[in-house]
Amino acid sequence: MIHLHRVSLHYPRTKTLALYEVNLEIKRGEFVFLVGPSGAGKSSLLNLVLRRYHPTRGAVYVEGVNLRKLRGHRVALYRRRVGVVFQDHRLLPRRTVEENLAFVLRVRGVPRREWPERIARVLRTVGLSHKKRAFPEALSVGEAQRVAVARALIGEPQILLADEPTGNLDRDNALAVLELFKLAHAKGTTVVFATHARELVEAYPQRVVALKAGQLVADRRPGRMEA
């Protein structure tokens, strides 16, 4: 489903080589942990799949389509198929939990009559039905991140990208967030989960792709982080 072919990414302003000659294939419905130290290139790789950047060399394909060739509305249509969760939840501060989720549905063009059911369903999934009218400032860190996952899931994405989504959480909350990604994976979503948390990789043994200094240095199963 996702194919990086000899991908390199260079940031001219900072003179940083973020990725170098990366070849990677991820199948539809696969769960992949993307591991490596800070600066290894994990976020850069995810941003290429999201089509925020173009590779300096090489190409990124999703379902056989070269993302560089997408233009105008086709970029927006593509991104509707991709859910993203960041380390910081990035919720809209002046909107309730329910309104944050409705915002996604409106942007995606989902008919308004479907909103109540879809919002209720995803809030049940993340265990926060009782918080739908709460504002982000009233949520705990763990709750806010679960809402962020709900926001990514409500669009029913084919691909779910996670950029250190548990980096600000304690172990129990981190494992709770991982459970939500496991549920998405069980339903057939392709998940790419960037993390440096060993306990998460060991809690859900899946394919592990390791980056170091922008290069792919390991690609293995089951969930072991040793390089």
C-alpha positions, 0 to 999 in steps of 0.5 A, spaced: 500 500 500 505 504 501 512 504 497 518 508 498 523 507 493 530 510 494 527 516 498 532 521 500 530 528 503 534 534 504 532 540 508 536 546 504 535 551 509 538 547 515 542 543 511 539 537 514 539 530 510 533 527 514 532 521 509 537 517 505 536 512 500 530 509 504 526 503 500 520 501 504 514 497 502 508 496 507 502 492 505 495 494 506 492 492 513 499 492 516 501 494 523 509 497 523 512 500 528 517 505 526 523 506 531 529 510 532 532 515 536 530 523 535 533 525 529 533 519 526 528 521 520 521 518 523 517 524 522 520 526 516 518 519 513 511 520 516 510 527 513 512 524 506 507 519 506 502 525 508 504 529 502 507 535 506 513 534 503 516 531 496 522 527 497 529 530 494 530 524 490 526 518 489 518 517 490 513 515 495 507 511 492 500 509 495 496 504 492 501 505 486 500 513 485 506 517 485 504 522 491 508 528 487 503 527 481 497 529 486 495 536 484 489 541 487 483 537 490 486 530 489 491 532 495 485 534 499 482 527 497 488 523 498 489 526 505 481 524 507 484 517 507 489 518 512 488 519 519 494 522 523 495 523 531 501 527 533 505 527 540 501 533 542 494 532 541 493 539 537 485 539 539 482 546 537 482 549 544 475 553 544 471 547 541 468 542 545 470 534 544 464 533 540 465 540 536 472 537 535 470 531 532 464 534 528 469 539 525 473 533 522 466 530 519 464 537 516 471 538 512 471 531 510 464 532 507 460 527 511 452 529 511 450 532 518 445 527 519 450 522 520 454 526 525 451 524 532 452 517 530 459 517 528 461 521 534 457 517 539 460 511 536 468 513 536 467 516 543 464 509 546 471 506 542 475 511 546 471 511 553 470 518 553 462 518 552 461 522 558 466 528 556 463 530 549 461 537 552 468 538 555 473 543 553 480 541 552 483 544 558 478 540 562 481 534 560 487 530 562 493 529 558 491 522 557 484 524 555 486 529 550 490 524 547 485 519 546 480 524 543 486 526 538 486 518 536 478 519 536 479 525 531 483 521 527 479 515 527 472 518 526 474 519 518 475 512 517 481 512 514 485 507 510 492 509 513 493 511 520 499 515 522 502 516 529 508 520 530 510 519 537 503 519 540 504 517 547 511 521 548 507 525 553 504 520 557 505 515 563 506 507 561 498 506 563 495 511 559 500 510 553 498 502 553 491 505 553 492 509 547 496 503 543 489 499 545 486 504 540 491 503 535 490 495 535 483 496 534 483 500 528 488 495 526 484 489 527 479 493 523 483 493 517 487 499 517 494 500 515 498 503 521 505 506 521 506 508 529 513 512 530 515 511 537 521 510 541 517 506 547 520 499 548 514 497 552 509 499 546 513 495 541 513 489 546 506 489 548 504 488 541 509 484 537 508 487 530 513 488 524 519 493 526 522 498 522 528 502 525 531 508 522 538 511 524 541 518 521 536 518 516 537 510 513 533 504 514 538 500 518 533 494 520 526 491 518 524 485 522 519 481 526 516 480 531 516 486 536 523 487 538 527 494 538 534 491 538 538 494 532 
